[in-house]
Amino acid sequence: MNGTEPYRHALTRIPLDRTAAGTTGGAALELSVKGALFDQEGPNHRDARRTIAGDLSAAGIERLRPVWQDVLARRLSPLSEGRSVDLVPLTRELAGVTVCGLLDSTASPEAVAKAAGAAAAAAVRHHLPGPRRPGTARAAATATARLEALLDTTTSNSSDGLRAMLAVAAVSTTVAALPRAAAWCADARLWDQAGDDRLRPALVDELLRVTAPAPLLPRVAAGAATLGGRLVRPGDRLMLVARNAVRAHDDPPDVHHPAPPAVAQLVFGAGAHACPGARMARAQLDDTLAALAPYRPSVVRARVDRGAALPSWRCLVVRAGSGPERHEDR
């Protein structure tokens, strides 16, 4: 489903099997005990969301904000000396310190971020539709165990396990979204808008819309329904194309005529299972753009990460200045 309204209808009006193989919930079960936020319904789901509400509230974000702002200041300082910076390891550390802050973990932020990214990628590979390569289940279990070993001193109960699951999602989406948004700003020469406190909030929403960190949501119907004029039967697989639902394929970012909030928000899902980390994602991208804007960086090298759980760069190297961009290995 590509349309805006059918996409919203599928997420809010059709009963979904949230533990089916090949879905987000199915992949999530590789990374956490049963009962994670992705596969719950009813009172359990409401209770779980309340458990994490404080961590991802405005107050929770303000508590963590100085931590990731320090990463941005330290990691971007070479730009002022004419040196280049790879935004991928910067973003990985930013995601890691956020995760460790959420979990009150003393583990290495970069180690946690790498382990979380590897676990997410392994779980997704194990749940891809079609024939699987041998050993995908074993690889997913090994990657998950490695992540648990890093976090086991801070995840001693089920609510901590829930936070760890959300941390995995946070790492994957952050590492996917921030470098791609920065690359778009560089290519489209949007740094004046990124540096304007009045325009930047709209730019953040527009960049998240067009980059759509999770561009495709695979789901499985749990009951009969009608979607886009077609009959949906229990067990049917639904491929919901988020980037098309938010018009990312034909409407470039426009801070003066942004997409309606109800459309832009769809990159975070819809209904009771919408992503609870949307506020944090916006805050981190806002701070990243604000920190980059004075340098007006250009992309000098970019390479795709073909093994990531979500569309991501393996490296995205930028250098201060507003001269012509030079892209290699793109």
C-alpha positions in Angstrom: 0.0 0.0 0.0 1.4 3.4 -1.1 -1.4 5.8 -0.5 -1.5 8.1 2.6 -5.0 7.1 3.8 -4.7 3.3 3.0 -1.4 3.4 4.9 -3.0 5.0 8.0 -6.0 2.7 7.7 -3.8 -0.4 7.7 -2.1 0.7 10.9 -5.1 1.9 12.8 -8.2 -0.1 11.6 -7.0 -3.6 10.6 -6.2 -6.2 13.2 -2.5 -7.2 12.8 -0.5 -10.2 13.9 2.3 -8.5 15.8 4.4 -11.7 16.3 4.4 -12.9 12.7 7.6 -13.8 11.0 8.7 -11.1 8.6 7.3 -8.3 10.6 8.8 -5.7 12.9 7.3 -7.6 15.9 8.7 -10.8 14.7 12.2 -9.3 14.4 11.8 -7.7 17.8 11.2 -11.1 19.4 14.8 -11.9 18.4 16.0 -9.1 20.6 13.8 -9.2 23.7 11.6 -11.4 25.8 8.0 -11.8 24.6 5.9 -8.9 25.7 7.9 -6.2 24.1 6.1 -3.0 23.0 6.0 -4.1 19.4 3.9 -7.2 19.9 1.5 -6.3 22.7 -2.1 -5.4 22.6 -4.6 -4.0 25.1 -3.8 -3.2 28.8 -0.3 -4.8 28.5 0.6 -2.4 25.7 -0.8 0.6 27.5 1.2 -0.3 30.7 4.4 -0.8 28.6 4.1 2.6 27.0 3.6 4.2 30.4 6.7 2.5 31.6 8.8 4.3 29.0 6.9 7.6 29.0 9.2 9.3 31.5 12.3 8.3 29.6 11.0 9.7 26.3 9.1 12.7 27.7 10.1 16.3 27.2 11.7 16.2 30.7 13.5 13.0 29.9 14.9 14.4 26.6 16.2 17.5 28.4 18.0 15.3 30.9 19.8 13.5 28.1 20.3 16.4 25.7 23.6 17.8 27.1 25.1 14.3 26.7 24.5 14.1 23.0 25.3 17.8 22.5 28.7 17.2 24.0 29.3 14.4 21.4 28.3 16.8 18.6 30.6 19.6 19.8 33.6 17.3 20.3 33.2 15.2 17.2 32.5 18.2 14.9 35.4 20.4 16.2 37.9 19.2 13.5 35.7 20.9 10.9 36.8 24.3 12.3 40.4 23.2 11.5 39.8 22.3 7.9 39.7 18.6 8.6 37.0 16.2 7.5 34.5 14.3 9.8 32.7 11.0 9.2 29.2 11.5 10.4 28.5 7.8 10.8 30.7 7.1 13.8 29.6 10.4 15.3 26.0 9.4 15.0 26.8 5.9 16.4 28.3 7.5 19.5 25.4 9.9 19.8 23.0 7.0 19.7 25.1 5.0 22.1 25.3 7.7 24.8 21.5 8.2 24.5 21.0 4.5 25.0 23.3 4.3 27.9 21.6 7.4 29.4 18.2 5.8 29.0 19.4 2.6 30.7 21.7 4.2 33.3 24.4 1.9 31.8 28.1 2.3 32.4 28.9 0.2 29.2 30.9 1.8 26.4 28.4 3.8 24.3 30.1 3.0 21.1 30.2 -0.7 22.0 26.5 -0.7 22.8 25.6 1.1 19.6 27.6 -1.3 17.5 26.1 -4.3 19.3 22.6 -2.9 19.0 23.0 -2.2 15.3 24.4 -5.7 14.6 21.6 -7.3 16.6 19.0 -5.4 14.7 20.5 -6.2 11.3 20.8 -9.9 12.2 17.2 -10.1 13.4 15.9 -8.4 10.2 18.0 -10.7 7.9 16.4 -13.7 9.7 12.9 -12.3 9.0 13.3 -11.2 5.4 10.6 -12.7 3.1 11.8 -15.5 0.8 14.6 -18.0 1.2 17.1 -17.2 3.9 20.8 -17.8 3.9 22.0 -20.7 6.2 22.8 -19.6 9.7 20.6 -16.5 10.0 18.9 -17.7 13.1 22.2 -18.6 14.8 23.6 -15.2 13.8 20.6 -13.4 15.2 20.9 -15.3 18.5 24.7 -14.6 18.7 24.3 -10.9 18.1 21.5 -10.7 20.6 23.5 -12.5 23.2 26.4 -10.1 22.6 24.1 -7.1 23.2 22.6 -8.7 26.3 26.1 -9.3 27.7 26.8 -5.5 27.5 23.5 -4.6 29.1 22.9 -7.4 31.6 24.2 -5.3 34.5 21.5 -2.7 33.9 18.5 -4.8 32.6 17.6 -6.9 35.6 13.8 -6.9 35.1 11.2 -6.9 32.4 10.8 -3.1 32.2 14.5 -2.7 31.7 14.3 -5.3 29.0 11.6 -3.3 27.3 13.9 -0.2 27.4 16.7 -2.3 25.9 14.4 -3.3 23.1 13.5 0.3 22.4 17.2 1.3 22.6 17.9 -1.1 19.7 15.2 0.6 17.7 16.7 4.0 18.7 20.2 3.1 17.5 19.0 1.7 14.2 16.8 4.7 13.3 19.3 7.3 14.6 22.2 5.9 12.6 19.9 5.7 9.6 18.3 9.1 9.8 20.9 11.7 11.0 23.6 11.2 8.3 21.1 11.0 5.5 19.4 14.2 6.6 22.8 15.9 6.8 23.6 14.7 3.3 20.3 16.1 2.0 21.1 19.5 3.5 24.5 19.5 1.9 23.3 18.4 -1.5 20.3 20.8 -1.5 22.3 23.6 0.1 19.8 24.0 3.0 22.3 25.1 5.6 20.8 28.6 5.9 17.5 27.1 6.8 19.3 24.7 9.2 20.9 27.6 11.0 17.7 29.6 11.4 16.0 28.8 14.7 12.6 29.8 13.2 12.8 27.5 10.2 14.8 24.6 11.6 11.8 22.8 13.3 10.0 22.7 10.0 13.1 21.5 8.3 13.5 18.7 10.8 10.0 17.5 10.1 10.5 17.8 6.4 13.9 15.9 6.4 12.5 13.1 8.5 9.6 12.9 6.1 11.7 12.6 2.9 14.4 10.4 4.4 11.8 8.1 6.1 14.2 6.2 8.3 11.9 3.2 8.2 10.7 3.4 4.6 8.8 0.1 4.6 6.7 -1.5 7.3 6.0 -5.2 6.8 2.8 -6.3 8.5 0.6 -9.4 8.6 -3.2 -9.2 8.9 -4.8 -11.0 11.8 -8.4 -10.6 10.6 -10.5 -10.0 7.5 -10.7 -6.4 6.3 -10.9 -4.3 3.2 -7.9 -2.1 2.3 -7.7 0.1 -0.8 -10.7 -1.6 -2.3 -9.1 -5.0 -1.9 -10.1 -7.9 0.4 -7.6 -8.7 3.1 -7.7 -12.1 4.6 -6.1 -13.3 7.9 -2.5 -14.2 7.2 -2.1 -11.9 4.2 1.2 -9.9 4.2 0.9 -6.1 4.0 3.8 -4.1 2.6 3.2 -0.6 3.8 5.4 1.9 1.9 5.9 4.7 4.4 8.0 7.0 2.2 5.3 7.0 -0.5 2.5 7.5 2.1 4.3 10.8 3.2 4.9 11.8 -0.4 8.7 11.6 0.0 9.0 10.3 -3.6 7.7 13.5 -5.3 7.5 16.3 -2.7 11.0 17.5 -1.7 11.5 19.2 1.7 9.9 22.7 1.8 10.0 24.6 5.0 7.7 27.3 3.7 5.0 24.8 2.5 5.6 21.7 4.7 3.5 18.6 4.6 0.6 18.7 7.1 1.6 17.3 10.5 -0.8 14.4 10.2 1.1 13.3 7.0 4.6 14.0 8.2 4.0 12.1 11.5 3.3 8.9 9.5 7.0 8.2 9.2 6.7 7.3 12.9 3.6 5.1 12.3 0.1 5.8 13.4 -2.4 4.8 16.1 -1.6 3.1 19.4 1.6 1.6 18.1 3.2 4.8 16.7 6.8 5.2 17.6 7.1 6.6 21.1 10.6 8.0 20.3 9.4 10.6 17.7 10.0 13.5 20.1 13.6 12.4 20.8 14.3 11.8 17.1 13.2 15.4 16.3 15.3 16.8 19.1 18.5 14.9 18.1 18.1 15.9 14.4 17.4 19.5 15.4 20.6 19.7 17.5 22.6 18.0 14.8 21.6 20.4 12.1 22.2 23.4 14.4 25.7 22.1 15.2 26.5 21.5 11.5 25.0 24.7 10.0 27.8 27.1 10.9 30.3 24.9 9.0 28.1 24.6 5.9 29.7 21.2 5.2 29.9 19.5 1.9 29.9 15.7 1.4 33.3 14.5 0.1 32.8 10.7 0.4 29.8 8.5 1.0 29.4 4.7 1.0 26.2 2.7 1.5 25.9 0.3 4.4 24.3 -2.7 2.6 24.2 -4.8 5.8 22.3 -2.4 8.0 18.7 -3.0 9.3 17.5 0.3 7.8 18.8 2.3 4.8 22.1 3.8 6.1 25.5 5.1 5.1 28.5 3.0 6.0 30.5 6.3 5.9 29.5 9.9 5.2 32.5 12.2 5.3 32.0 15.9 5.3 34.3 19.0 5.2 33.5 22.6 6.1 32.8 25.0 3.3 30.2 25.6 0.7 32.1 24.8 -2.5 31.1 22.1 -5.0 30.5 18.7 -3.5 32.7 15.8 -4.6 31.1 12.3 -4.0 33.1 9.1 -4.1 31.8 5.5 -3.9 28.2 6.7 -3.9 
